[in-house]
Amino acid sequence: MIQARIHQGRVEVQGPIPEEWEGQFVKLLPLTPDDPVVDLEDRLAALQALGPMEFEAGEREQIEATLAELDRHSRDAMRNIAGSTP
């Protein structure tokens, strides 16, 4: 399996392409949460190596306020959907 990333409308291949694939049409499918991420353990180790997250003054409160606002918007949207008639 070859992994690739779509960036600005272009396909960026993340590894070598087998020679026997030359000239063939391929099908691109997005990864799903069920698909294995090959380097997940390496990514998690690198993230852990960064140490604990540090916030600037007031940043934690700003994040909490933003999340609360998003929560309100999503709840309002769900109320509107539930209250609408088909």
Phi and psi restraints in degrees (value plus and minus 20) as a CYANA .aco file:
   2 ILE   PHI    -124.5   -84.5
   2 ILE   PSI     114.8   154.8
   3 GLN   PHI    -124.6   -84.6
   3 GLN   PSI     125.9   165.9
   4 ALA   PHI    -165.2  -125.2
   4 ALA   PSI     145.5   185.5
   5 ARG   PHI    -148.5  -108.5
   5 ARG   PSI     119.2   159.2
   6 ILE   PHI    -110.8   -70.8
   6 ILE   PSI     103.6   143.6
   7 HIS   PHI    -158.1  -118.1
   7 HIS   PSI      98.2   138.2
   8 GLN   PHI      32.1    72.1
   8 GLN   PSI      24.3    64.3
   9 GLY   PHI      58.2    98.2
   9 GLY   PSI     -12.4    27.6
  10 ARG   PHI    -141.3  -101.3
  10 ARG   PSI     132.9   172.9
  11 VAL   PHI    -112.1   -72.1
  11 VAL   PSI     103.4   143.4
  12 GLU   PHI    -129.4   -89.4
  12 GLU   PSI      88.8   128.8
  13 VAL   PHI     -93.2   -53.2
  13 VAL   PSI     117.0   157.0
  14 GLN   PHI    -117.0   -77.0
  14 GLN   PSI     -10.1    29.9
  15 GLY   PHI    -187.1  -147.1
  15 GLY   PSI     159.0   199.0
  16 PRO   PHI     -89.6   -49.6
  16 PRO   PSI     127.2   167.2
  17 ILE   PHI    -118.9   -78.9
  17 ILE   PSI     108.9   148.9
  18 PRO   PHI     -79.9   -39.9
  18 PRO   PSI     120.1   160.1
  19 GLU   PHI     -77.2   -37.2
  19 GLU   PSI     -56.2   -16.2
  20 GLU   PHI     -87.2   -47.2
  20 GLU   PSI     -30.7     9.3
  21 TRP   PHI    -104.0   -64.0
  21 TRP   PSI     -31.9     8.1
  22 GLU   PHI     -74.0   -34.0
  22 GLU   PSI     107.1   147.1
  23 GLY   PHI      63.4   103.4
  23 GLY   PSI     -24.8    15.2
  24 GLN   PHI    -107.6   -67.6
  24 GLN   PSI     131.5   171.5
  25 PHE   PHI    -101.7   -61.7
  25 PHE   PSI     124.0   164.0
  26 VAL   PHI    -146.4  -106.4
  26 VAL   PSI     139.2   179.2
  27 LYS   PHI    -131.8   -91.8
  27 LYS   PSI     107.4   147.4
  28 LEU   PHI    -120.0   -80.0
  28 LEU   PSI     109.0   149.0
  29 LEU   PHI    -146.6  -106.6
  29 LEU   PSI     118.6   158.6
  30 PRO   PHI     -90.0   -50.0
  30 PRO   PSI     128.3   168.3
  31 LEU   PHI     -89.7   -49.7
  31 LEU   PSI     128.9   168.9
  32 THR   PHI    -134.4   -94.4
  32 THR   PSI     147.0   187.0
  33 PRO   PHI     -78.7   -38.7
  33 PRO   PSI     -41.4    -1.4
  34 ASP   PHI    -101.1   -61.1
  34 ASP   PSI     -35.7     4.3
  35 ASP   PHI     -96.6   -56.6
  35 ASP   PSI     119.1   159.1
  36 PRO   PHI     -91.4   -51.4
  36 PRO   PSI     121.0   161.0
  37 VAL   PHI    -121.7   -81.7
  37 VAL   PSI      93.6   133.6
  38 VAL   PHI     -77.1   -37.1
  38 VAL   PSI     -64.8   -24.8
  39 ASP   PHI    -121.3   -81.3
  39 ASP   PSI       5.2    45.2
  40 LEU   PHI     -78.6   -38.6
  40 LEU   PSI     -64.9   -24.9
  41 GLU   PHI     -81.5   -41.5
  41 GLU   PSI     -60.6   -20.6
  42 ASP   PHI     -84.7   -44.7
  42 ASP   PSI     -61.3   -21.3
  43 ARG   PHI     -84.2   -44.2
  43 ARG   PSI     -63.1   -23.1
  44 LEU   PHI     -85.1   -45.1
  44 LEU   PSI     -58.6   -18.6
  45 ALA   PHI     -85.0   -45.0
  45 ALA   PSI     -61.2   -21.2
  46 ALA   PHI     -85.3   -45.3
  46 ALA   PSI     -59.7   -19.7
  47 LEU   PHI     -85.0   -45.0
  47 LEU   PSI     -63.4   -23.4
  48 GLN   PHI     -82.5   -42.5
  48 GLN   PSI     -56.8   -16.8
  49 ALA   PHI     -85.9   -45.9
  49 ALA   PSI     -41.7    -1.7
  50 LEU   PHI     -88.7   -48.7
  50 LEU   PSI     -40.9    -0.9
  51 GLY   PHI      68.1   108.1
  51 GLY   PSI    -194.2  -154.2
  52 PRO   PHI     -87.6   -47.6
  52 PRO   PSI     131.2   171.2
  53 MET   PHI     -95.1   -55.1
  53 MET   PSI     118.6   158.6
  54 GLU   PHI    -136.7   -96.7
  54 GLU   PSI     118.7   158.7
  55 PHE   PHI    -127.3   -87.3
  55 PHE   PSI     125.3   165.3
  56 GLU   PHI     -92.9   -52.9
  56 GLU   PSI     144.2   184.2
  57 ALA   PHI     -78.3   -38.3
  57 ALA   PSI     106.0   146.0
  58 GLY   PHI      61.8   101.8
  58 GLY   PSI     -27.8    12.2
  59 GLU   PHI     -87.6   -47.6
  59 GLU   PSI     -62.3   -22.3
  60 ARG   PHI     -79.6   -39.6
  60 ARG   PSI     -64.6   -24.6
  61 GLU   PHI     -84.8   -44.8
  61 GLU   PSI     -58.3   -18.3
  62 GLN   PHI     -83.7   -43.7
  62 GLN   PSI     -61.8   -21.8
  63 ILE   PHI     -83.6   -43.6
  63 ILE   PSI     -65.5   -25.5
  64 GLU   PHI     -80.7   -40.7
  64 GLU   PSI     -62.1   -22.1
  65 ALA   PHI     -85.2   -45.2
  65 ALA   PSI     -60.8   -20.8
  66 THR   PHI     -85.1   -45.1
  66 THR   PSI     -63.7   -23.7
  67 LEU   PHI     -83.4   -43.4
  67 LEU   PSI     -59.5   -19.5
  68 ALA   PHI     -84.1   -44.1
  68 ALA   PSI     -59.4   -19.4
  69 GLU   PHI     -85.5   -45.5
  69 GLU   PSI     -63.5   -23.5
  70 LEU   PHI     -82.0   -42.0
  70 LEU   PSI     -59.1   -19.1
  71 ASP   PHI     -81.5   -41.5
  71 ASP   PSI     -65.3   -25.3
  72 ARG   PHI     -80.1   -40.1
  72 ARG   PSI     -65.3   -25.3
  73 HIS   PHI     -81.8   -41.8
  73 HIS   PSI     -63.0   -23.0
  74 SER   PHI     -88.6   -48.6
  74 SER   PSI     -58.3   -18.3
  75 ARG   PHI     -84.9   -44.9
  75 ARG   PSI     -60.8   -20.8
  76 ASP   PHI     -81.9   -41.9
  76 ASP   PSI     -62.2   -22.2
  77 ALA   PHI     -82.6   -42.6
  77 ALA   PSI     -62.9   -22.9
  78 MET   PHI     -86.1   -46.1
  78 MET   PSI     -58.5   -18.5
  79 ARG   PHI     -82.1   -42.1
  79 ARG   PSI     -61.2   -21.2
  80 ASN   PHI     -83.7   -43.7
  80 ASN   PSI     -60.3   -20.3
  81 ILE   PHI     -86.2   -46.2
  81 ILE   PSI     -65.1   -25.1
  82 ALA   PHI     -86.2   -46.2
  82 ALA   PSI     -51.6   -11.6
  83 GLY   PHI    -106.0   -66.0
  83 GLY   PSI     -34.1     5.9
  84 SER   PHI     -99.3   -59.3
  84 SER   PSI     132.6   172.6
  85 THR   PHI    -128.4   -88.4
  85 THR   PSI     119.8   159.8
